[in-house]
Amino acid sequence: MRQVNLTSKDITENPSAATELTDREWAPCRYNCPVHADVRLYLEHIAQGRWRESIDTIRRHLPFAGVCGRVCHHPCEANCRRKDVDSAVAIRELKRFVAELQGASGATVHRAARQDKARVAIVGGGPAGMSGSLELAKLGYRPTVFERSPRAGGIPATAIPEYRLPRGVIQIDVDWICAHGVDLVTGTAIGRDKSVDQLRKEGFQAVLIATGLSSGKDIPIPGAPPDGVLGALEFLTDLGMGRRPRIGQDVLVIGGGNVAVDAARSAVRIGAGRVRMMCLETREEMPAFEWEQREAEEEGISFIHRRGPAEAITANGRMAGIKARRVTRVFDENKRFDPQYDDSDLIEAACDTLIIAIGQSPDYGFLNGSALRLDARGRLEYGPATCQTNVPDVFACGEIVTPPGSVVEACASGQRAARAMDMYLSGGHIVLDDSLPPFIGQIPTATAEKVRKVIRQPVAAQPPEVRRANSQEVDHTYVESAALREARRCMSCGAGAEVLVDKCAACLTCLRVCPFDIPVVTDVARIDSDRCQSCGICIAECPANAIVSRSLEAGWIARRTAAALEALRGAGPRIVVYLCGHTASAAQWRGEEQSSDGTAEVCLPSLSALSALDLLKAFENGADTVLVVTPQDSVERYPQAVKRLRKRLAQARKMLKEIGLKRTRIQLFELTRPSRTAVRETIAAAADQLRAGPIKPIGATR
């Protein structure tokens, strides 16, 4: 358990002192995201129907939000602590939902007030280059991106099939980036149309090379006729640019990665009768994502494992198949790629078209007319600590200098290089701080067993027989109700409770009321962030007000209540309704949907956080009556939440009576099925009943 000695003085001097703790200790989803997007926060925004805040939180770190909502390898999900309870939150699908919902105009553009710093050139308009250009634009530079293709976006824009990534999605991300003051020049290849040295003469004071791996690797296959062999990247790029490559009816794809699967599935869609994949690896060893393999099989694609091509078989000068030798191993004892073969064990695999998908390589055309050099390995000379090449004012990022990776990793690389360029152009030493805060550990089994299980929302998909015949997207986007349910599965890791050590009396109340048995009490109480589930019960019930939230500033319920009351119009009783936001609609959360005139509905993530003091403050803020509408304990998000809520309501009613007000001014409604209709009818009926009789104003005598 990490001890944080937070005091009431800290909160007084800095009201955000508690909430800043979430930046000092990250949830593992954020820690493992290459751009370190604040996953917990943007899922919270989605759970509350705050779409713009959510997409702004995503794009603050991840410019290609739409692209990554579809093709990201989602390490955030792989490290989601919810998977130790039931299954990981569908983070990528939620990112896709909000990015698609908001589009290009629904995300805030944070353009620098002045962009009068040095001109900088970016060579390559893929995720790394565009992300680097955005970072530089925000820092006040005026970046110009030179992209050799007709459109920006890199491999995602030219070679990822439309059934996975529609071109319009990429354009939304590119347009949003360019809105920050990034100039984009397409159809211009550096090294062909102009050189790096010419860029310098045109006034660019620094250059960022971000050309990626834009060429496909090839392997010599003895006897293969040229017209029967295609490179996967060439094949996919032709399709992406609207050209239809010529293939036969019997296609064999060599390779086991995602590009190989893309090529195979694309071949199915343009009419191949039989498509197979041959790879060195077993199914478990294949680098292609498991879901890609599964969907390929659903579409009729079969796999030939542990085989490598030896020579071509021809008939009348045309491709008729290949002979393939058995692979005895793929990796050596140190897990390095080192395939070994048994040449005596051969099979024949018929095909009339062979597609080679064994990896990608860089195109070094940008070297022409420059002093840039390659190192002994044939890679661009580059220093990872500074992102500089052998020419000090020329920097590099992305797969041209890093191992092959994902879109989000390319974004992170571009952002890092942009920071290095800023340090260089500012006249200082380049010292990049890559250190990260600690992250919250695995949820203990004993705690996980107490968390209520909630089924992950499935993603609808086109049936295999339909998707084989077209290039429409395979997966569908969540509908709003499903997105809300899925976002609310997030456990808000790291956003729970923190003890003010100077106020804690070690009274054991927090330990007694916690449904997860998390507090440890010695001289003061301590709440382990690895285990806290952010229910807020201990905050609501601490008699010394010695516990605060790590994610919400003190008094947030009172402020939200005051704002809701302020928005009320008309005469009559002013009724505050506290609702369990875990079952509320997005419109309810945003205050756009009221059940009855004169009611101010306030959604809370869970009513477990509603204290007796919060109830009384509603009257101070002008409420005449308070209604609390909650699902029953079996439906509520947290165990024992409704049981504890009843006790706090009883306490608040007692206090009302002591000041001469009727206890009925606070009413509790527990719903077996808290549907929107049931909630609406409950509130409307209660409001009508209250309006039927006089309500004594606060402060009047009996």
Secondary structure, 3 states (H helix, E strand, C coil): CCCCCECHHHHHHCCCCCCCHHHHCECHHHHHCCCCCCHHHHHHHHHCCCHHHHHHHHHCCCCCHHHHHHHCCCHHHHCCHHHHCCCCCCHHHHHHHHHHHHCCCCCCCCCCCCCCCCEEEEECCCHHHHHHHHHHHHCCCEEEEEECCCCCCCHHHHCCCCCCCCHHHHHHHHHHHHCCCCEEEECCCECCCECHHHHHHCCCCEEEECCCCCEECCCCCCCCCHHHEEEHHHHHHHHHCCCCCCCCCEEEEECCCHHHHHHHHHHHHCCCCEEEEEECCCCCCCCCCHHHHHHHHHCCCEEEECEEEEEEEEECCEEEEEEEEEEEEEECCCCCEEEEEEEEEEEEEECCEEEECCCEECCHHHHCCCCCCECCCCCECCECCCCECCCCCEEECHHHCCCCCCHHHHHHHHHHHHHHHHHHHCCCCCCCCCCCCCECCCCCHHHHCCCCCCCCCCCCECCHHHHCCCCCCCECCCCHHHHHHHHCCCCCCCCCEEEECCCCCCCCHHHHHCCCCCCEECCCEECCCCCCCCCCHHHHHCCCCCEEECCCCCCHHHHHHHHHHHCCCCCCCCEEEEEEHHHCCHHHHCCCCCCCCCEEEEEECCHHHCCHHHHHHHHHCCCCEEEEEEECCCCCCCCCHHHHHHHHHHHHHHHHHHCCCCHHHEEEEEECCCCHHHHHHHHHHHHHHHHHCCCCCCCCCC
